[in-house]
């Protein structure tokens, strides 16, 4: 029982360490920033939500920057296309017709 408890405790400690390195503060220390519209807590992901005259708050590892928007450019998204349908492992496929008189013959 003691060995199992120690094993689970080690897994929890490893998970805590991983989460610590992925946390928002560590991400900011790696040079990323989080930008929100003034008065909002939701990070911006789309320039279409921003227009001239709004104030942006950009959070950095050490401090924040307030910016006044003059304009925003929206880059049109590339339309996603559905991939070609793939056959199922359980689909029945008819074997190709093979001409028995031409087996093994080289192409001309």
N, C-alpha and C positions, 0 to 999 in steps of 0.2 A: 504494500500500500504506500509506503514511504517513497519507493522508487517511482511509482506512478505519479505521485504528487509532485516530485521533483521534476519529472519529465514534463508535466503540464505547466508547471511554473516556468520552466525554460522556454516553452512555446509561447507563453503569454509575454514573457520578457522580450523575446525575439519579435513578436508582433508589435509590441509597444515601440521598439526601436525602429521598425520599418515605418510605422505610422508617423513617428516623430520626423523622420527624414522626408516624408511626403506631405507634411503639414504646410499650411499656407505661409507661415513665417519662414520656413526653410526654403520654400519655392521662391519667395521674394528675395532671400539672400543670394539665390543663384542668378539674379538679374531680371526676374520677371516682375510684372506689376499687375495690380488689379485696378481697373478703372470703372467708376460708377457715375451715374448722373447725380448731381447734387440733390440731396433729399431722398436718394434711393440706396438700398443696400444690395441690390441685384447687380452683379458684374455685367458690364456691356459685352455683348458678343456680336452685335450687328450695327453697322454704321447707319442703317435705316432708322434706328431709334433716336438718332441725334440730329439736331438742326441748329442753325446759327442762333447765337444769343444764349445758348444753354451753358451751364458751368459743369465741367467734369472734375471729379476728384480722382487722382491717380495715387494709389498707395504703393510706396516703395519699401524696401527693407528698412530704411531709416528715414521716416517722414512721409509727407505727402505733398503733391503738387496740385494746385487748383488752376484749371485752364478754361478760358472763355472760347467757345467754339465760334469760328467765323463761318465755316461751311463743312459739310461732310460729303464724301464721295462714296457712293454705293457701287460696289463691283458686282455686276450681275453674276448670279451663281450658275455654275455649269449644270445643265439639266441632267439629272441622273437617269441612266437607262437601265432597265432590268437586264440582268445577264441572260444569255441564251439558256433556255430550259435544259436541264441535265436529266438524262434518263435515270430512273430509279434502279436500284439493284434488283428489284423484283419485276421490272418490265420484261416482257417476253420479246425477244428480238429474233426475227426470221433470219436464218443464215443466207448469205448472198448466193445467188444462182451461179453455179460453177459449171462451165462447159467441160464435161469429162474428156472431150477430145483435145482440149487445149491445156491440160494440166502440165505445168513445168516448162511450157514453151517460152522461149525468150521473146521479148518485145522486139518488133521490127523497127 
